Amino acid sequence: MTKKTDYFNIDDFHAALDQKNADELCQMLRGGALYYIEESDSISVLRKLLLVRDMKVMNEASRHINYFPTEMLEEIDLTNFKSREFIGRFLSRYINKFSYDEKDHAETLFAKACICESLDTIRFLMKKGLAESQYPLIISSTEKVRRLLSEVKISALSNDTISTFFLEAALTDFPEDRIYDLLKYNFDILVINSDGLNVVDAFRKGIENYSYPKSKQGTLERQHDEGGLKVLEKIYTPIAASKNH
C-alpha cells in the first residue's frame, strides 16, 4: 500500500490498534505500517482503524492507500451514536476516495450515509445518479436526512423507485406523517410500478408474500405493517377518486 520502511514490528501495530492508541497509530502509519498488512487482512485493519474514531488516524491512512473499500464499513455497530457520528464525518470527507462505481458499492455507501446522517455523501451519490434503489431510505431516516427530499430529482426516478418511497413511508412508525411528507414534495402517490400495481396493491402484495416469523414478534410486525397499509389506503383512495372525476 505504501513505501516500505527499514523496520516494522507488526505486533506493535496490532497492539496499538487493540488499544486504540491514535498517536502511536499515526506514527506507524507514517512509517509505512499498511505496507506490511497482508491483502487478506487489509479490510479488517482499515475497519479497526475506523473504529479508533480519530480523524487524524484516517487522514494518515488515506495518504497511503489508493481508495477505501466499502467492505470496511460492514460489521460495524451503527446503533452506537459515537460510531455513527464519526463514520458520518468520515464519509463526508472521503466519499471521493471510495470505490463506488459498482452498483452494490454505491448502494452500501448510500445506506450507511442515511444511517450516519452524512448528507454530503447522499448528495454526492444522487448527483451522480448512483444507488437509486436506496433513495427511498431517505423517507425512513432521521429528520435531518429527510430534508434532502427537496433535492431528489423526482423526474429522473423510475416508477418503481417512486412507488418504493411510499411503501417505505408506510412501514415507518409514523406512516401518515411520512406519506404526507412525500406528497408535500410532489411525489406521485398514483404511480404504477413495473408490475402494473398501484402503491396500495404493491404494499398489500408485499405483506402477503413476506414470511413473518411464527412468533409473538412476528405477529406484532404483521400488525404494524397492516396498520401502515390502512394509512396508505386511507390517503390514496380519495386522491385516486378525485383524479377519476
C-alpha positions as CSV (number, residue, x, y, z in Angstrom):
1,M,0.0,0.0,0.0
2,T,2.9,2.4,0.6
3,K,6.6,2.6,0.7
4,K,8.4,0.0,2.9
5,T,10.5,1.2,5.8
6,D,13.6,-0.5,7.1
7,Y,11.9,-2.0,10.2
8,F,8.5,-2.5,11.4
9,N,7.0,-4.7,14.2
10,I,3.6,-5.9,13.1
11,D,2.8,-6.9,16.7
12,D,3.3,-3.4,17.9
13,F,0.9,-2.1,15.3
14,H,-1.8,-4.6,16.2
15,A,-1.3,-3.8,19.9
16,A,-1.8,-0.1,19.1
17,L,-4.9,-1.0,17.2
18,D,-6.3,-3.0,20.1
19,Q,-5.6,-0.2,22.5
20,K,-6.9,2.4,20.0
21,N,-3.8,4.5,20.6
22,A,-4.2,7.2,18.0
23,D,-0.9,8.8,18.4
24,E,1.1,5.6,18.0
25,L,-1.0,4.5,15.1
26,C,-0.4,7.8,13.3
27,Q,3.3,7.4,13.8
28,M,3.3,3.8,12.5
29,L,1.1,4.7,9.5
30,R,3.6,7.5,8.6
31,G,6.3,4.9,8.8
32,G,4.6,2.6,6.3
33,A,2.6,0.3,8.5
34,L,0.0,-0.5,5.9
35,Y,2.7,-1.9,3.6
36,Y,3.2,-4.8,6.0
37,I,-0.5,-5.8,6.2
38,E,-1.5,-8.9,4.2
39,E,-4.0,-8.2,1.5
40,S,-6.4,-10.6,3.1
41,D,-6.3,-8.6,6.4
42,S,-6.4,-5.1,4.9
43,I,-10.2,-4.6,5.2
44,S,-10.2,-5.8,8.8
45,V,-7.3,-3.5,9.6
46,L,-9.0,-0.5,7.9
47,R,-12.2,-1.2,9.8
48,K,-10.3,-1.3,13.1
49,L,-8.6,2.0,12.2
50,L,-12.0,3.5,11.6
51,L,-13.3,2.3,14.9
52,V,-10.5,4.2,16.7
53,R,-12.8,7.2,15.8
54,D,-10.0,9.7,15.4
55,M,-9.9,11.6,12.1
56,K,-6.1,12.2,12.2
57,V,-5.7,8.4,12.0
58,M,-7.9,8.1,9.0
59,N,-6.2,11.2,7.4
60,E,-2.9,9.4,7.7
61,A,-4.2,6.1,6.4
62,S,-5.7,7.9,3.4
63,R,-2.3,9.1,2.4
64,H,-1.1,5.5,2.0
65,I,-3.9,3.8,0.1
66,N,-5.4,4.4,-3.3
67,Y,-9.0,4.0,-2.2
68,F,-11.1,2.9,0.8
69,P,-13.1,-0.3,0.2
70,T,-16.8,-0.2,1.1
71,E,-16.4,-3.5,2.8
72,M,-14.6,-1.7,5.7
73,L,-18.0,-0.3,6.7
74,E,-19.5,-3.7,7.2
75,E,-19.9,-5.4,10.7
76,I,-19.8,-2.0,12.5
77,D,-22.4,-1.4,15.2
78,L,-24.2,1.7,14.0
79,T,-26.5,1.7,16.9
80,N,-23.6,3.3,18.7
81,F,-24.1,7.1,18.4
82,K,-20.3,7.8,18.6
83,S,-19.6,5.4,15.8
84,R,-22.5,6.8,13.6
85,E,-21.3,10.3,14.2
86,F,-17.7,9.6,13.3
87,I,-18.4,7.5,10.3
88,G,-20.8,10.1,9.0
89,R,-18.0,12.7,9.2
90,F,-15.5,10.2,7.6
91,L,-17.8,9.5,4.7
92,S,-18.4,13.2,4.1
93,R,-14.7,13.9,4.0
94,Y,-13.6,10.8,2.0
95,I,-16.5,9.9,-0.3
96,N,-14.3,10.7,-3.3
97,K,-11.8,8.1,-2.1
98,F,-14.3,5.2,-2.1
99,S,-14.8,2.8,-5.0
100,Y,-18.4,3.5,-5.8
101,D,-18.7,2.6,-9.5
102,E,-20.1,-0.9,-8.8
103,K,-23.8,-0.9,-8.0
104,D,-23.6,-2.7,-4.7
105,H,-20.8,-0.4,-3.5
106,A,-22.8,2.7,-4.2
107,E,-25.8,1.2,-2.6
108,T,-23.8,0.3,0.6
109,L,-22.4,3.8,0.8
110,F,-25.9,5.4,0.4
111,A,-27.5,3.1,3.1
112,K,-24.6,3.8,5.5
113,A,-24.8,7.5,4.8
114,C,-28.5,7.6,5.6
115,I,-27.9,5.8,9.0
116,C,-24.9,8.1,9.8
117,E,-26.6,11.3,8.5
118,S,-23.8,12.0,6.0
119,L,-25.7,14.5,3.9
120,D,-22.7,15.3,1.7
121,T,-22.4,11.6,0.8
122,I,-26.1,11.3,-0.1
123,R,-25.9,14.4,-2.2
124,F,-22.8,13.2,-3.9
125,L,-24.3,9.9,-4.9
126,M,-27.6,11.5,-6.0
127,K,-25.8,14.0,-8.2
128,K,-24.1,11.1,-9.9
129,G,-27.3,9.2,-10.3
130,L,-26.0,6.3,-8.3
131,A,-27.8,3.9,-5.9
132,E,-31.3,5.0,-6.9
133,S,-32.8,1.8,-5.4
134,Q,-31.7,3.1,-2.0
135,Y,-33.1,6.6,-2.3
136,P,-36.4,5.6,-0.5
137,L,-34.3,5.1,2.7
138,I,-34.4,8.9,3.0
139,I,-38.0,8.9,4.0
140,S,-37.5,6.4,6.8
141,S,-34.4,8.2,8.1
142,T,-34.0,11.0,10.6
143,E,-35.5,14.4,10.1
144,K,-32.1,15.8,9.2
145,V,-31.8,13.3,6.3
146,R,-35.5,13.7,5.3
147,R,-34.8,17.4,4.5
148,L,-33.0,16.0,1.4
149,L,-36.4,15.1,-0.1
150,S,-36.4,18.6,-1.6
151,E,-33.2,17.7,-3.5
152,V,-34.4,14.4,-5.0
153,K,-35.0,14.8,-8.8
154,I,-38.3,13.0,-9.0
155,S,-38.5,13.3,-12.8
156,A,-35.3,11.2,-13.1
157,L,-36.7,8.4,-10.9
158,S,-38.2,5.2,-12.1
159,N,-41.8,4.4,-11.2
160,D,-40.6,1.5,-9.1
161,T,-38.4,3.8,-7.0
162,I,-41.2,6.3,-6.5
163,S,-43.6,3.5,-5.5
164,T,-41.0,2.2,-3.0
165,F,-40.8,5.7,-1.4
166,F,-44.4,5.3,-0.4
167,L,-44.0,1.7,0.7
168,E,-41.0,2.7,2.8
169,A,-43.1,5.6,4.3
170,A,-45.9,3.2,5.2
171,L,-43.5,0.9,7.0
172,T,-42.3,3.7,9.4
173,D,-43.7,4.2,12.9
174,F,-45.4,7.4,11.6
175,P,-46.8,6.4,8.2
176,E,-49.3,9.2,7.9
177,D,-46.7,11.9,8.5
178,R,-44.1,10.3,6.2
179,I,-46.6,9.8,3.4
180,Y,-47.7,13.5,3.6
181,D,-44.0,14.4,3.6
182,L,-43.8,12.8,0.1
183,L,-46.9,14.5,-1.1
184,K,-45.6,17.8,0.0
185,Y,-42.5,17.3,-2.2
186,N,-44.7,16.3,-5.2
187,F,-44.1,12.5,-5.2
188,D,-46.9,11.0,-7.2
189,I,-48.9,8.6,-5.0
190,L,-50.8,7.4,-8.1
191,V,-47.7,6.0,-9.7
192,I,-47.9,2.5,-11.2
193,N,-44.9,0.2,-10.8
194,S,-43.4,-2.1,-13.4
195,D,-45.7,-4.9,-12.2
196,G,-48.7,-2.8,-13.0
197,L,-49.6,-2.2,-9.4
198,N,-50.5,1.0,-7.6
199,V,-48.9,1.7,-4.2
200,V,-51.7,0.2,-2.2
201,D,-51.7,-3.1,-4.1
202,A,-47.9,-3.2,-4.2
203,F,-47.8,-2.9,-0.4
204,R,-50.6,-5.4,0.1
205,K,-48.7,-7.9,-2.1
206,G,-45.5,-7.3,-0.1
207,I,-47.3,-8.2,3.1
208,E,-48.9,-11.3,1.6
209,N,-45.5,-12.5,0.2
210,Y,-43.4,-11.8,3.3
211,S,-42.7,-14.7,5.6
212,Y,-43.4,-13.2,9.1
213,P,-41.8,-15.2,12.0
214,K,-44.3,-17.5,13.6
215,S,-43.9,-15.8,17.0
216,K,-45.4,-13.0,19.0
217,Q,-42.8,-10.7,17.4
218,G,-43.8,-11.8,14.0
219,T,-47.5,-11.1,14.8
220,L,-46.6,-7.7,16.0
221,E,-44.6,-7.0,12.9
222,R,-47.5,-8.0,10.7
223,Q,-49.9,-5.9,12.7
224,H,-47.6,-2.9,12.3
225,D,-47.3,-3.4,8.5
226,E,-51.1,-3.9,8.1
227,G,-51.6,-0.6,10.1
228,G,-49.3,1.1,7.6
229,L,-51.3,-0.4,4.7
230,K,-54.5,1.1,6.2
231,V,-53.0,4.5,6.4
232,L,-51.6,4.3,2.9
233,E,-55.0,3.2,1.6
234,K,-56.8,6.0,3.5
235,I,-54.7,8.6,1.9
236,Y,-54.5,7.1,-1.5
237,T,-58.2,6.4,-2.1
238,P,-59.6,10.0,-2.1
239,I,-56.7,11.2,-4.3
240,A,-57.3,8.4,-6.8
241,A,-61.1,9.1,-6.7
242,S,-60.6,12.8,-7.4
243,K,-58.5,12.1,-10.4
244,N,-61.2,9.8,-11.9
245,H,-63.8,12.5,-11.7
